[in-house]
Amino acid sequence: MKKHPACTRCITFFKRAFILAVLLSVGFCPLAANAFEIFLGTGNTGTFSHFSGRLLSRIINKNTDGILCKALPAPDDVHNLTNLQEGSLDIILIDSQMLYDAMKKKGAFEFLDISYDNLRILFPVYDVPITLIVRQDAKIHSLDDLEGKRINAGAPQSPQHLAMDTIMQAKAWAPDRFSLFAELPSSLSQDTMAFCHGTVQAMVFLGVHPDSSLQQLFKLCKADLISMNDKDIEKLVKGHPALANVGIPADTYPSQAHAATTFGTRMILVASEDLDTETTYRIIKTIDHHKKNLQSAHPALSSFTFKPGPDSGIGIPLHPGAAKYFAEQ
């Protein structure tokens, strides 16, 4: 019996589909068979950390043969550090203060029985400034002018409150130095509403610039930001390897006529020592050769310069792959 042409085409299609499936399963697809997977831990989806991690992954995947990098969001830095130590992650983007605390068993790591001994630094990616936002009618022109004013420190144990604690420790201040020491959270815009209504005259913001919420605050609520470059902050930064001076250019926000000098932490790319030297070397070389892709992606990355990680004050050495690459430059 002669087969119908349509039936013949169906048989041919399924034969080809079966052959393709067999080829893929036995490794004839180069990407599936030969790509070395790298898992990069970042902050939660929607954070600048995750945005930067995805950008780094794209640069690596597009320009490095045989390496497939995937950015994985996580709820917090403790999660990423622990998974890097245990081998579930290969690289993480981590805040320098959290990295310092992990090595020194401080803060969130004080009671964790984990030795972060396999961490190796690659390089810093961007700064996270601590920014003091003030009302224009509050007559606050320097950090010392905060005394006697109404301030919001942020919710207890929040990153904003910890940043304010750092400032107060540097200045030897107690809450009674202020006419109001509020601890309003950022949820439901409680802190910004209090600021706009004049309930508080100053608040701390922790994050990269420009920020869309601050754009609105400056536009609608007569906000300004001030420099924190006094001698106490300078002493603090010089004595703490996790901190660095950070500049915020003029006109970053509406009505911000002058540049501001502040301080903050750095987001650092850190790898496991188990990530082999050659793979690490190739990753760093790729990012260096395509750093313009980073610099053009967001103003917070525009000042990115490729350089070794922080000194040994944090207590973590450079990864051998990073040391090899920087030695050649």
Backbone as numpy.savetxt, mean C-alpha at the origin, in Angstrom:
# Nx Ny Nz CAx CAy CAz Cx Cy Cz
-25.23 -46.88 -45.88 -26.09 -45.69 -45.88 -25.20 -44.44 -45.88
-25.54 -43.49 -46.71 -24.74 -42.27 -46.81 -25.07 -41.32 -45.67
-24.01 -40.80 -45.03 -24.21 -39.90 -43.89 -24.65 -38.52 -44.37
-25.51 -37.92 -43.60 -25.96 -36.56 -43.91 -24.80 -35.59 -43.68
-24.62 -34.58 -44.59 -23.48 -33.63 -44.46 -23.44 -32.94 -43.10
-24.60 -32.58 -42.56 -24.63 -31.90 -41.26 -24.11 -32.80 -40.16
-24.46 -34.09 -40.24 -24.00 -35.05 -39.25 -22.49 -35.22 -39.32
-21.97 -35.25 -40.57 -20.53 -35.37 -40.77 -19.78 -34.20 -40.13
-20.34 -33.00 -40.31 -19.70 -31.81 -39.73 -19.70 -31.89 -38.20
-20.80 -32.42 -37.63 -20.87 -32.55 -36.16 -19.80 -33.50 -35.65
-19.64 -34.64 -36.37 -18.64 -35.62 -35.95 -17.24 -35.01 -36.01
-16.97 -34.27 -37.10 -15.66 -33.63 -37.25 -15.40 -32.62 -36.14
-16.46 -31.84 -35.80 -16.31 -30.82 -34.74 -15.94 -31.47 -33.40
-16.67 -32.53 -33.03 -16.43 -33.17 -31.74 -15.07 -33.88 -31.69
-14.63 -34.40 -32.85 -13.30 -35.01 -32.90 -12.23 -33.97 -32.61
-12.39 -32.78 -33.26 -11.41 -31.72 -33.06 -11.43 -31.21 -31.62
-12.64 -31.09 -31.07 -12.75 -30.64 -29.68 -12.07 -31.62 -28.73
-12.26 -32.93 -28.98 -11.64 -33.95 -28.14 -10.12 -33.89 -28.23
-9.59 -33.73 -29.47 -8.14 -33.65 -29.67 -7.56 -32.43 -28.94
-8.26 -31.28 -29.04 -7.79 -30.06 -28.37 -7.76 -30.25 -26.85
-8.80 -30.93 -26.33 -8.83 -31.17 -24.89 -7.68 -32.05 -24.45
-7.35 -33.06 -25.25 -6.23 -33.94 -24.94 -4.92 -33.18 -24.97
-4.75 -32.33 -26.00 -3.51 -31.55 -26.12 -3.32 -30.64 -24.91
-4.41 -30.00 -24.48 -4.31 -29.11 -23.32 -3.97 -29.89 -22.06
-4.56 -31.08 -21.92 -4.33 -31.86 -20.70 -2.92 -32.41 -20.61
-2.27 -32.64 -21.73 -0.92 -33.20 -21.69 0.16 -32.15 -21.82
-0.27 -30.84 -21.89 0.74 -29.79 -21.79 1.17 -29.17 -23.09
0.35 -29.23 -24.16 0.73 -28.57 -25.39 0.41 -27.08 -25.37
-0.27 -26.62 -24.32 -0.53 -25.19 -24.15 0.60 -24.60 -23.31
1.48 -23.75 -23.88 2.66 -23.25 -23.18 2.33 -22.53 -21.88
1.23 -21.71 -21.88 0.92 -20.92 -20.69 0.56 -21.83 -19.52
-0.29 -22.86 -19.82 -0.73 -23.73 -18.73 0.39 -24.61 -18.22
1.28 -25.03 -19.14 2.30 -26.00 -18.75 3.54 -25.37 -18.16
3.94 -24.21 -18.68 5.27 -23.69 -18.36 5.26 -22.44 -17.47
4.11 -21.78 -17.32 4.09 -20.55 -16.53 4.31 -20.85 -15.06
5.20 -20.08 -14.43 5.48 -20.20 -13.00 4.57 -19.22 -12.28
3.65 -19.72 -11.45 2.66 -18.87 -10.80 3.25 -18.16 -9.58
2.98 -16.87 -9.51 3.38 -16.04 -8.38 2.12 -15.44 -7.78
1.95 -15.58 -6.47 0.79 -14.99 -5.79 1.24 -13.78 -4.98
0.63 -12.62 -5.30 1.00 -11.35 -4.69 -0.14 -10.90 -3.77
0.11 -10.84 -2.47 -0.90 -10.43 -1.50 -0.99 -8.92 -1.39
-2.22 -8.40 -1.39 -2.46 -6.96 -1.29 -3.53 -6.69 -0.25
-3.89 -5.42 -0.12 -5.02 -5.05 0.71 -6.32 -5.47 0.06
-7.42 -5.17 0.72 -8.73 -5.56 0.23 -9.07 -4.93 -1.12
-9.99 -5.55 -1.83 -10.49 -5.00 -3.08 -11.00 -3.58 -2.85
-10.61 -2.66 -3.73 -11.02 -1.27 -3.60 -9.98 -0.39 -2.93
-8.97 -0.99 -2.31 -7.90 -0.20 -1.69 -6.84 0.16 -2.73
-6.05 1.17 -2.40 -4.97 1.55 -3.31 -3.91 0.46 -3.36
-3.77 -0.28 -2.28 -2.84 -1.41 -2.26 -3.21 -2.44 -3.31
-4.50 -2.78 -3.39 -4.94 -3.78 -4.38 -4.80 -3.24 -5.79
-5.13 -1.96 -5.97 -4.94 -1.32 -7.28 -3.49 -1.42 -7.72
-2.56 -1.11 -6.81 -1.14 -1.14 -7.14 -0.66 -2.57 -7.39
-1.16 -3.53 -6.59 -0.78 -4.91 -6.78 -1.22 -5.46 -8.12
-2.44 -5.10 -8.53 -2.93 -5.52 -9.85 -2.10 -4.89 -10.96
-1.70 -3.66 -10.77 -0.88 -2.98 -11.77 0.49 -3.66 -11.90
1.10 -3.98 -10.77 2.38 -4.69 -10.80 2.23 -6.05 -11.47
1.14 -6.74 -11.18 0.91 -8.05 -11.78 0.79 -7.95 -13.30
0.07 -6.93 -13.76 -0.09 -6.75 -15.22 1.25 -6.49 -15.89
2.07 -5.67 -15.25 3.40 -5.36 -15.82 4.22 -6.64 -15.92
4.20 -7.44 -14.86 4.96 -8.70 -14.85 4.44 -9.66 -15.91
3.13 -9.84 -15.96 2.55 -10.82 -16.88 2.75 -10.43 -18.35
2.69 -9.14 -18.62 2.80 -8.68 -20.00 4.23 -8.71 -20.51
5.19 -8.59 -19.62 6.57 -8.37 -20.07 7.57 -9.42 -19.59
7.12 -10.46 -18.91 8.03 -11.50 -18.42 7.53 -12.87 -18.87
8.26 -13.50 -19.76 7.86 -14.82 -20.25 7.95 -15.86 -19.14
6.93 -16.73 -19.10 6.97 -17.86 -18.19 6.59 -17.57 -16.76
6.14 -16.34 -16.45 5.72 -16.01 -15.10 4.28 -15.49 -15.15
3.43 -16.06 -14.33 2.04 -15.62 -14.24 1.79 -15.13 -12.82
1.62 -13.82 -12.67 1.45 -13.20 -11.35 -0.01 -12.83 -11.14
-0.53 -13.15 -9.96 -1.92 -12.85 -9.63 -1.99 -12.12 -8.31
-2.67 -10.96 -8.31 -2.84 -10.17 -7.08 -4.04 -10.71 -6.31
-3.82 -11.04 -5.04 -4.87 -11.61 -4.19 -5.19 -10.65 -3.05
-6.43 -10.14 -2.96 -6.80 -9.23 -1.87 -6.92 -9.97 -0.54
-6.64 -9.27 0.54 -6.72 -9.86 1.88 -7.30 -8.83 2.85
-7.88 -9.28 3.96 -8.52 -8.34 4.89 -7.56 -7.43 5.65
-6.31 -7.88 5.88 -5.39 -7.04 6.64 -3.94 -7.50 6.43
-3.02 -6.71 6.96 -1.59 -6.99 6.78 -1.14 -8.22 7.55
-1.76 -8.49 8.70 -1.40 -9.67 9.48 -1.66 -10.93 8.64
-2.79 -10.95 7.97 -3.14 -12.07 7.09 -2.06 -12.28 6.02
-1.66 -11.20 5.36 -0.67 -11.32 4.29 0.69 -11.76 4.81
1.13 -11.17 5.92 2.43 -11.53 6.48 2.47 -13.00 6.89
1.40 -13.45 7.52 1.35 -14.84 7.97 1.33 -15.82 6.81
0.57 -15.50 5.75 0.51 -16.37 4.58 1.81 -16.36 3.79
2.54 -15.23 3.84 3.85 -15.21 3.20 4.82 -16.09 3.98
4.78 -16.00 5.29 5.65 -16.82 6.13 5.36 -18.31 5.94
4.09 -18.66 5.79 3.71 -20.07 5.70 3.76 -20.62 4.28
4.03 -19.76 3.28 4.22 -20.25 1.93 3.02 -20.17 1.02
1.89 -19.63 1.50 0.71 -19.50 0.64 0.83 -18.34 -0.32
1.67 -17.37 -0.01 1.94 -16.24 -0.88 3.43 -16.19 -1.19
3.77 -15.58 -2.33 5.17 -15.44 -2.73 5.70 -14.04 -2.48
4.82 -13.04 -2.66 5.17 -11.63 -2.51 3.98 -10.94 -1.86
4.25 -9.90 -1.08 3.16 -9.09 -0.53 3.53 -7.61 -0.63
2.49 -6.78 -0.67 2.66 -5.33 -0.60 2.23 -4.94 0.81
3.19 -4.48 1.61 2.95 -4.33 3.04 3.41 -2.96 3.55
2.68 -2.44 4.52 3.03 -1.16 5.13 4.28 -1.31 6.00
5.18 -0.35 5.90 6.46 -0.44 6.61 6.29 -0.47 8.13
5.28 0.22 8.65 5.04 0.20 10.10 4.61 -1.20 10.55
3.73 -1.83 9.77 3.30 -3.19 10.11 4.47 -4.16 10.00
5.31 -3.94 9.01 6.49 -4.80 8.83 7.43 -4.65 10.04
7.64 -3.43 10.47 8.49 -3.16 11.64 7.89 -3.81 12.89
6.58 -3.64 13.08 5.92 -4.22 14.25 6.02 -5.74 14.25
5.90 -6.36 13.07 5.99 -7.82 12.98 7.36 -8.31 13.41
8.40 -7.58 13.00 9.76 -8.00 13.34 10.10 -7.73 14.81
9.49 -6.67 15.37 9.79 -6.28 16.74 8.77 -6.80 17.76
7.76 -7.55 17.27 6.71 -8.09 18.14 5.98 -6.97 18.88
5.56 -5.97 18.13 4.84 -4.85 18.69 3.42 -4.80 18.13
2.58 -3.95 18.71 1.24 -3.72 18.17 0.44 -5.00 18.02
-0.09 -5.21 16.80 -0.94 -6.36 16.53 -0.19 -7.68 16.62
1.14 -7.63 16.67 1.95 -8.86 16.66 2.51 -9.21 18.04
2.14 -8.43 19.05 2.73 -8.61 20.38 2.50 -10.01 20.94
1.32 -10.56 20.69 0.97 -11.86 21.28 0.88 -12.98 20.25
1.34 -12.72 19.02 1.34 -13.77 18.00 2.60 -14.60 18.10
2.44 -15.89 18.19 3.60 -16.79 18.30 4.05 -17.22 16.91
4.43 -16.24 16.10 4.89 -16.50 14.73 6.22 -15.78 14.53
7.19 -16.48 14.03 8.49 -15.87 13.73 8.57 -15.58 12.24
8.55 -14.31 11.90 8.60 -13.92 10.49 10.06 -13.87 10.04
10.64 -15.05 9.90 12.07 -15.12 9.62 12.41 -15.36 8.15
11.39 -15.53 7.29 11.71 -15.79 5.88 11.38 -14.60 4.98
11.17 -13.41 5.59 10.82 -12.23 4.80 12.07 -11.60 4.20
11.95 -11.19 2.94 13.05 -10.53 2.26 12.51 -9.33 1.48
13.14 -8.18 1.66 12.65 -6.94 1.03 13.06 -6.88 -0.43
12.13 -6.36 -1.27 12.45 -6.08 -2.68 12.68 -4.58 -2.87
11.61 -3.78 -2.76 11.78 -2.32 -2.90 10.48 -1.63 -2.47
10.57 -0.35 -2.05 9.36 0.43 -1.71 8.64 0.86 -2.98
7.30 0.93 -2.90 6.49 1.27 -4.08 5.89 2.67 -3.97
5.26 3.00 -2.83 4.69 4.35 -2.70 4.59 4.72 -1.23
4.41 6.03 -0.99 4.30 6.57 0.37 2.84 6.63 0.81
2.62 6.49 2.11 1.30 6.65 2.70 1.39 7.78 3.73
1.14 9.02 3.32 1.31 10.14 4.24 0.24 10.22 5.32
0.65 10.70 6.49 -0.28 11.07 7.56 -0.57 12.56 7.38
-1.81 12.89 7.10 -2.16 14.25 6.72 -3.09 14.88 7.76
-2.76 16.08 8.18 -3.58 16.80 9.14 -4.46 17.78 8.38
-5.78 17.55 8.43 -6.76 18.40 7.75 -7.37 19.34 8.79
-7.41 20.64 8.47 -7.93 21.64 9.42 -8.96 22.52 8.73
-9.83 23.09 9.53 -10.77 24.08 9.01 -10.04 25.42 8.82
-10.37 26.11 7.75 -9.70 27.38 7.47 -9.99 28.44 8.52
-11.13 28.32 9.19 -11.50 29.33 10.20 -10.99 28.98 11.60
-10.18 27.89 11.71 -9.72 27.45 13.03 -8.41 28.11 13.46
-7.79 28.85 12.58 -6.52 29.53 12.86 -5.44 28.54 13.31
-5.37 27.43 12.58 -4.34 26.42 12.83 -3.35 26.48 11.66
-2.12 26.91 11.97 -1.13 27.08 10.91 0.08 26.18 11.10
0.16 25.53 12.26 1.26 24.62 12.54 0.74 23.52 13.46
1.55 22.53 13.69 1.15 21.43 14.55 0.92 21.91 15.98
1.74 22.83 16.45 1.59 23.34 17.82 0.27 24.08 18.02
-0.30 24.62 16.93 -1.56 25.34 17.04 -2.75 24.43 17.35
-2.54 23.12 17.31 -3.63 22.19 17.64 -4.04 22.24 19.11
-3.12 22.61 19.97 -3.42 22.64 21.41 -4.59 23.58 21.68
-5.53 23.06 22.47 -6.71 23.84 22.83 -7.83 23.79 21.80
-7.59 23.11 20.68 -8.61 23.04 19.63 -9.45 21.77 19.75
-10.49 21.70 18.92 -11.38 20.53 18.88 -10.90 19.60 17.77
-10.48 18.40 18.14 -9.92 17.50 17.15 -10.65 16.15 17.15
-10.56 15.47 16.02 -11.05 14.09 15.96 -9.85 13.18 15.71
-9.67 12.19 16.60 -8.53 11.28 16.49 -8.86 10.03 15.69
-10.15 9.82 15.37 -10.54 8.59 14.68 -10.99 7.54 15.67
-11.62 6.50 15.16 -12.12 5.43 16.02 -10.97 4.74 16.73
-11.16 4.34 18.00 -10.09 3.65 18.73 -9.56 2.44 17.97
-8.25 2.30 17.94 -7.52 1.20 17.27 -7.56 1.29 15.74
-8.19 2.33 15.19 -8.20 2.50 13.74 -6.84 3.02 13.28
-6.49 2.87 12.01 -5.22 3.43 11.51 -5.10 4.93 11.76
-6.25 5.66 11.65 -6.22 7.10 11.90 -5.86 7.40 13.36
-6.47 6.64 14.27 -6.20 6.88 15.70 -4.75 6.52 16.02
-4.25 5.44 15.44 -2.86 5.06 15.68 -1.91 6.13 15.15
-2.28 6.76 14.03 -1.46 7.85 13.49 -1.49 9.05 14.43
-2.67 9.37 14.95 -2.77 10.47 15.91 -2.00 10.15 17.18
-2.05 8.89 17.63 -1.26 8.48 18.80 0.22 8.72 18.57
0.68 8.44 17.37 2.09 8.65 17.03 2.46 10.13 17.13
1.58 10.99 16.61 1.83 12.43 16.68 1.86 12.89 18.15
0.90 12.43 18.92 0.80 12.86 20.32 1.98 12.38 21.15
2.46 11.18 20.86 3.65 10.68 21.56 4.87 11.53 21.22
4.99 11.91 19.94 6.12 12.74 19.53 6.08 14.11 20.19
4.87 14.63 20.40 4.71 15.96 20.98 4.53 15.92 22.50
4.49 14.71 23.08 4.26 14.54 24.53 2.93 15.17 24.94
1.90 14.93 24.11 0.57 15.46 24.39 -0.31 14.39 25.01
-1.26 14.83 25.81 -2.32 13.97 26.33 -3.65 14.52 25.81
-4.72 13.74 25.83 -6.01 14.22 25.32 -6.51 15.51 25.97
-6.10 15.77 27.23 -6.59 16.97 27.90 -5.95 18.26 27.38
-5.03 18.11 26.42 -4.44 19.30 25.78 -5.43 19.95 24.81
-6.54 19.26 24.51 -7.49 19.75 23.51 -8.82 20.06 24.17
-9.55 21.04 23.63 -10.85 21.37 24.18 -11.86 20.27 23.89
-11.63 19.49 22.81 -12.45 18.32 22.51 -11.55 17.28 21.85
-11.58 16.08 22.40 -10.81 14.97 21.82 -11.82 13.89 21.42
-12.35 14.03 20.19 -13.38 13.11 19.70 -12.73 11.87 19.10
-13.49 10.78 19.08 -13.03 9.53 18.51 -14.08 8.99 17.54
-14.43 9.84 16.60 -15.47 9.49 15.63 -14.90 8.64 14.50
-15.61 7.59 14.08 -15.13 6.76 12.97 -15.42 7.40 11.62
-14.79 6.86 10.59 -15.05 7.34 9.23 -16.30 6.70 8.63
-16.81 5.63 9.25 -18.01 4.98 8.73 -19.19 5.94 8.76
-20.00 5.88 7.71 -21.15 6.77 7.55 -20.75 8.25 7.57
-19.47 8.50 7.24 -18.95 9.88 7.15 -19.12 10.66 8.45
-19.08 9.96 9.58 -19.27 10.65 10.86 -18.18 11.68 11.12
-16.94 11.35 10.74 -15.84 12.29 10.99 -15.93 13.52 10.09
-16.22 13.32 8.80 -16.27 14.45 7.88 -17.50 15.33 8.15
-18.62 14.74 8.57 -19.79 15.54 8.90 -19.51 16.43 10.11
-18.83 15.88 11.11 -18.47 16.68 12.28 -17.53 17.81 11.89
-16.62 17.51 10.95 -15.68 18.53 10.48 -16.43 19.63 9.74
-17.31 19.25 8.82 -18.03 20.25 8.01 -18.95 21.12 8.85
-19.54 20.54 9.92 -20.43 21.30 10.78 -19.69 22.11 11.84
-18.38 21.95 11.91 -17.59 22.73 12.86 -17.51 22.12 14.24
-18.06 20.91 14.42 -17.96 20.25 15.73 -16.51 19.97 16.07
-15.74 19.56 15.08 -14.29 19.43 15.25 -13.60 20.36 14.25
-12.41 20.79 14.61 -11.67 21.74 13.78 -10.50 21.11 13.04
-10.15 19.88 13.42 -9.01 19.21 12.78 -9.23 17.70 12.84
-8.69 17.02 11.85 -8.80 15.56 11.80 -7.61 14.99 11.04
-7.32 13.74 11.29 -6.22 13.07 10.62 -6.75 12.23 9.47
-6.04 12.29 8.35 -6.36 11.43 7.21 -5.12 10.60 6.90
-5.34 9.30 6.67 -4.24 8.40 6.38 -4.50 7.74 5.03
-3.68 8.06 4.03 -3.88 7.49 2.70 -3.18 8.30 1.64
-3.24 7.80 0.40 -2.55 8.47 -0.70 -3.36 9.67 -1.19
-2.69 10.53 -1.94 -3.32 11.74 -2.51 -3.16 11.74 -4.03
-4.15 12.34 -4.73 -5.39 12.91 -4.22 -6.41 11.83 -3.86
-7.32 12.20 -2.95 -8.37 11.30 -2.52 -9.72 11.95 -2.83
-10.64 11.18 -3.40 -11.91 11.75 -3.86 -12.73 12.31 -2.70
-12.70 11.64 -1.53 -13.48 12.15 -0.40 -12.90 13.48 0.10
-11.57 13.60 0.07 -10.96 14.87 0.48 -11.23 15.97 -0.54
-11.32 15.60 -1.82 -11.66 16.59 -2.84 -12.97 17.28 -2.46
-13.96 16.49 -2.05 -15.25 17.05 -1.66 -15.14 17.87 -0.38
-14.33 17.39 0.56 -14.16 18.09 1.83 -13.56 19.48 1.60
-12.58 19.55 0.75 -11.94 20.84 0.45 -12.88 21.76 -0.32
-13.66 21.18 -1.17 -14.55 21.97 -2.02 -15.74 22.53 -1.25
-16.30 21.73 -0.34 -17.56 22.09 0.31 -17.42 22.59 1.74
-16.32 22.26 2.42 -16.26 22.51 3.87 -15.09 23.38 4.30
-14.52 24.13 3.40 -13.46 25.09 3.73 -12.32 24.44 4.50
-11.79 23.38 3.91 -10.69 22.63 4.54 -9.34 23.10 4.02
-8.32 22.79 4.77 -6.95 23.05 4.36 -6.08 21.97 5.01
-4.86 21.83 4.53 -3.93 20.91 5.19 -2.67 21.68 5.56
-2.06 21.27 6.67 -0.90 22.00 7.17 0.32 21.09 7.22
1.47 21.71 7.22 2.72 20.96 7.31 2.95 20.49 8.74
3.61 19.35 8.85 4.00 18.83 10.17 5.52 18.61 10.15
6.23 19.69 9.95 7.69 19.60 9.83 8.41 20.26 11.00
7.84 20.11 12.20 8.52 20.71 13.35 9.59 19.78 13.91
10.31 20.22 14.90 11.49 19.50 15.38 11.13 18.16 16.02
9.96 18.07 16.66 9.57 16.82 17.31 9.27 15.73 16.28
8.59 16.11 15.20 8.29 15.15 14.13 9.57 14.77 13.41
10.46 15.73 13.21 11.73 15.43 12.56 12.53 14.42 13.38
12.53 14.60 14.68 13.23 13.65 15.56 12.59 12.27 15.49
11.26 12.24 15.46 10.53 10.98 15.37 10.90 10.22 14.10
10.90 10.91 12.96 11.17 10.27 11.67 12.60 9.75 11.60
13.53 10.55 12.09 14.94 10.15 12.06 15.20 8.92 12.93
14.41 8.75 13.98 14.65 7.64 14.91 13.82 6.41 14.63
13.04 6.41 13.54 12.15 5.28 13.27 12.33 4.82 11.82
12.87 3.64 11.60 13.15 3.18 10.23 11.91 2.94 9.37
10.73 2.86 10.00 9.52 2.62 9.22 8.87 3.90 8.72
9.37 5.07 9.17 8.77 6.34 8.81 9.65 7.12 7.83
9.02 8.03 7.08 9.75 8.84 6.11 9.04 10.17 5.93
9.78 11.20 5.56 9.18 12.49 5.22 8.47 12.39 3.87
7.31 13.04 3.78 6.51 12.99 2.56 6.04 14.40 2.21
6.11 14.76 0.94 5.63 16.05 0.49 4.31 15.91 -0.25
3.42 16.88 -0.06 2.14 16.93 -0.79 2.14 18.20 -1.62
2.16 18.10 -2.95 2.29 19.29 -3.80 1.13 20.26 -3.64
1.40 21.53 -3.89 0.34 22.54 -3.91 -0.68 22.19 -4.99
-1.91 22.62 -4.77 -3.01 22.42 -5.72 -3.40 20.95 -5.88
-2.99 20.11 -4.93 -3.50 18.74 -4.95 -5.00 18.75 -4.71
-5.46 19.73 -3.91 -6.88 19.88 -3.60 -7.33 21.31 -3.87
-8.63 21.52 -4.10 -9.13 22.88 -4.31 -8.78 23.78 -3.13
-8.36 24.97 -3.42 -8.00 26.01 -2.45 -6.73 25.70 -1.66
-6.02 24.62 -2.02 -4.75 24.30 -1.34 -3.63 25.00 -2.10
-3.30 26.20 -1.67 -2.37 27.04 -2.42 -0.91 26.67 -2.20
-0.60 26.03 -1.07 0.79 25.77 -0.73 1.07 24.27 -0.57
2.30 23.90 -0.90 2.74 22.52 -0.67 2.82 22.27 0.83
2.68 21.03 1.23 2.76 20.68 2.65 3.79 19.58 2.84
4.49 19.66 3.95 5.45 18.62 4.32 4.90 17.85 5.51
4.84 16.55 5.37 4.35 15.72 6.46 5.23 14.48 6.56
4.73 13.44 7.18 5.49 12.20 7.29 4.52 11.04 7.16
5.04 9.86 7.02 4.17 8.69 6.90 4.97 7.42 6.76
4.28 6.40 6.33 4.91 5.10 6.13 5.09 4.85 4.63
5.65 3.69 4.31 5.83 3.30 2.91 5.24 1.91 2.68
4.66 1.73 1.52 4.22 0.41 1.11 5.39 -0.26 0.40
5.79 -1.41 0.92 7.00 -2.09 0.46 6.65 -3.45 -0.13
7.31 -3.79 -1.22 7.15 -5.11 -1.81 8.13 -6.05 -1.10
7.57 -7.09 -0.48 8.36 -8.04 0.30 8.10 -9.45 -0.22
9.15 -10.24 -0.37 9.04 -11.60 -0.89 9.45 -12.62 0.15
9.06 -13.86 -0.10 9.56 -14.96 0.71 10.98 -15.31 0.25
11.81 -15.73 1.18 13.16 -16.14 0.80 13.12 -17.39 -0.08
11.98 -18.11 -0.09 11.84 -19.30 -0.91 11.64 -18.98 -2.39
11.31 -17.75 -2.71 11.20 -17.35 -4.11 12.62 -17.29 -4.68
12.90 -18.08 -5.71 14.29 -18.25 -6.14 14.89 -16.96 -6.68
16.20 -16.90 -6.62 16.94 -15.69 -6.97 16.69 -15.25 -8.41
16.71 -16.17 -9.36 16.58 -15.82 -10.76 15.19 -15.27 -11.07
14.14 -15.90 -10.52 12.78 -15.41 -10.74 12.62 -14.01 -10.15
13.12 -13.82 -8.93 13.03 -12.50 -8.29 13.78 -11.46 -9.11
14.95 -11.81 -9.58 15.75 -10.90 -10.41 14.98 -10.47 -11.65
14.34 -11.43 -12.32 13.60 -11.13 -13.55 12.40 -10.24 -13.27
11.72 -10.49 -12.16 10.56 -9.66 -11.79 10.99 -8.22 -11.55
12.06 -8.04 -10.79 12.53 -6.69 -10.48 13.02 -5.98 -11.74
13.71 -6.69 -12.58 14.19 -6.09 -13.84 13.02 -5.64 -14.70
11.98 -6.45 -14.78 10.81 -6.10 -15.58 10.14 -4.84 -15.05
9.94 -4.78 -13.73 9.28 -3.60 -13.15 10.12 -2.35 -13.34
11.43 -2.48 -13.17 12.31 -1.34 -13.38 12.24 -0.82 -14.81
12.27 -1.74 -15.79 12.26 -1.34 -17.20 10.91 -0.78 -17.63
9.87 -1.02 -16.84 8.54 -0.53 -17.20 7.96 0.35 -16.09
8.83 1.02 -15.36 8.38 1.86 -14.24 7.51 3.02 -14.69
7.63 3.44 -15.94 6.78 4.53 -16.44 5.31 4.13 -16.41
5.04 2.84 -16.57 3.66 2.37 -16.46 3.10 2.61 -15.07
3.95 2.45 -14.06 3.54 2.73 -12.69 3.35 4.24 -12.48
4.34 5.00 -12.92 4.34 6.44 -12.67 3.16 7.15 -13.31
2.67 6.63 -14.42 1.58 7.28 -15.13 0.20 6.78 -14.71
0.16 5.78 -13.83 -1.12 5.16 -13.47 -1.91 5.98 -12.45
-1.20 6.71 -11.57 -1.88 7.48 -10.52 -0.89 8.50 -9.97
-1.37 9.71 -9.59 -0.45 10.71 -9.03 0.35 10.22 -7.83
-0.21 9.32 -7.02 0.51 8.82 -5.85 1.70 7.96 -6.25
1.72 7.48 -7.50 2.84 6.67 -7.98 3.78 7.47 -8.88
3.45 8.73 -9.14 4.22 9.53 -10.11 5.66 9.78 -9.67
5.90 9.78 -8.36 7.26 10.02 -7.86 8.03 8.73 -7.62
7.47 7.60 -8.06 8.14 6.31 -7.85 9.52 6.32 -8.51
10.52 6.02 -7.73 11.88 5.86 -8.25 12.39 4.50 -7.81
13.00 3.80 -8.72 13.43 2.44 -8.43 14.70 2.46 -7.60
14.61 1.96 -6.37 15.76 1.97 -5.47 15.62 0.83 -4.47
16.72 0.47 -3.81 16.64 -0.62 -2.83 15.69 -0.28 -1.68
15.31 -1.31 -0.95 14.42 -1.13 0.18 15.09 -0.41 1.33
14.36 -0.20 2.43 14.91 0.52 3.57 16.11 -0.19 4.19
16.84 0.54 5.01 18.05 -0.03 5.61 17.68 -1.12 6.62
18.67 -1.66 7.24 18.46 -2.82 8.12 17.79 -2.46 9.44
17.39 -1.20 9.60 16.72 -0.81 10.84 15.45 -1.58 11.08
14.76 -1.98 10.02 13.56 -2.79 10.16 13.93 -4.22 10.54
15.11 -4.64 10.16 15.58 -5.96 10.53 15.36 -7.03 9.48
15.15 -6.63 8.23 14.92 -7.60 7.15 15.91 -7.32 6.02
16.66 -8.33 5.58 17.63 -8.11 4.50 16.95 -8.06 3.13
17.69 -7.56 2.16 17.23 -7.61 0.77 17.17 -9.06 0.30
16.23 -9.34 -0.57 16.20 -10.65 -1.21 17.44 -10.78 -2.10
18.07 -11.96 -2.17 19.27 -12.12 -3.02 19.03 -11.71 -4.46
17.83 -11.93 -4.98 17.52 -11.50 -6.36 17.52 -10.00 -6.49
17.01 -9.31 -5.46 17.03 -7.85 -5.46 18.45 -7.32 -5.30
19.20 -7.93 -4.38 20.58 -7.50 -4.17 21.40 -7.66 -5.45
21.18 -8.76 -6.17 21.88 -9.00 -7.42 21.56 -7.93 -8.45
20.28 -7.58 -8.56 19.89 -6.59 -9.57 20.44 -5.20 -9.23
20.27 -4.78 -7.98 20.72 -3.44 -7.59 22.25 -3.32 -7.67
22.96 -4.42 -7.45 24.42 -4.39 -7.55 24.89 -4.14 -8.98
24.07 -4.49 -9.94 24.43 -4.30 -11.36 24.13 -2.91 -11.87
23.37 -2.14 -11.11 22.95 -0.82 -11.59 23.99 0.26 -11.31
